[in-house]
Amino acid sequence: MNDVQASAPGRVNLIGEHTDYNGGYVLPTVLPQATRVELTLRNDRMVRVRSDLQPGSAAEYELGGETRRDSWIDYVQGVTWALHDSRQRLAGFDLAITSTVPAGKGLSSSASLEVAVGRVLNAAFALGLTALDIALLCHRAETDFVGAPVGVMDQMVCSLGIPGNALFIDTATLGVEHIPLLSTAELAVIDSGLSHAHASGEYGARRRQCDAAAQQLHVRWLRELTLEDLPGLERLPAPLNRRARHVVTENARVLAAVDAISRSDAARLGELFLESHDSMRRDFEITTPDIDVLVEIATRDPDVFGARMTGGGFGGAVIILCKAGRARSVSDRTVIAYTNITGCHGIALLPIHN
């Protein structure tokens, strides 16, 4: 067999932050940046991996002997571990990884890598997995092997997403709908220069707080609550009341965003971006002062409908909804102003600057 290649995109979440592990709604879209992998079969049980993310380094392990090392190789190990655990038969292979998805910026570099690995193994060993199968397999790799308590959104959009479309996901049912993006607006994404890590404590703490709030409210998921239930959330102790309020209102904002896109209402979608960011700042407390400054700068631009932090929080990237054809100039102006004010080195990730 010749070498086998596969790729998977990164993603940016339009709206719906920290709702996926609460059984809620999310609305991500894929990015042009992607992870690419090339597999060469071996005649033993060893896996040898090299990545441009770690220049000059390589890692190896034996199939069936995957052990977490708390490094980038765990995302590959997690996928083969999950396949082995589901009784899928693999043989040894060499794997070369290249990626243009920035790591630690809230753009799903890990899910992009996992899905690319899942796709190449599916092709090389004729496993017969569907796109949804690969998404769920990779989600299990990240949660059960890597140990990051993420929801299923990232792996689903990296596996099922289509360029030019948002992917509306009901994470309780795993139902999806492809929704064409607005023709009257354009997206810009700016890296704040502040990295984050899903496996770190604050992300996991927010998930535990949501679980505790659901338990005290006697529901399986906070997704079961609606805006009509907001007054009842105040009986929860702080900060559980605020965490639950964010999830309930954010789910409502995702549904409103789907409606706004269907009506080509860019102004309303921009308002929802701003409301989402304010909720993440006040109720979920996952933004940072520099991220807030970046959003404020973008929002003041006359060519911008709205902006918000995107991703798990505590750093990462900001997504900006711009007037059509203005995203490049908006991102240039915003990056300059942000760097001058904060001293952080912002980078425009979308549109891609050649």
Secondary structure, 3 states (H helix, E strand, C coil): CCCEEEEEEEEEEEECCCCHHHCCEEEEEEEEEEEEEEEEECCCCEEEEEECCCCCCEEEEECCCCCCCCCCHHHHHHHHHHHHHCCCCCCCEEEEEEECCCCCCCCCHHHHHHHHHHHHHHHHCCCCCCHHHHHHHHHHHHHHHHCCCCCCHHHHHHHHCCCCEEEEEECCCCEEEEEECCCCEEEEEEEEEECCCCCCHHHHHHHHHHHHHHHHCCCCCHHHCCHHHHHHHCCCCCCHHHHHHHHHHHHHHHHHHHHHHHCCCHHHHHHHHHHHHHHHHHCCCCCCHHHHHHHHHHHHCCCEEEEEEECCCCCEEEEEEEECCCHHHHHHHHHHHHHHHHCCCCEEEECCCC
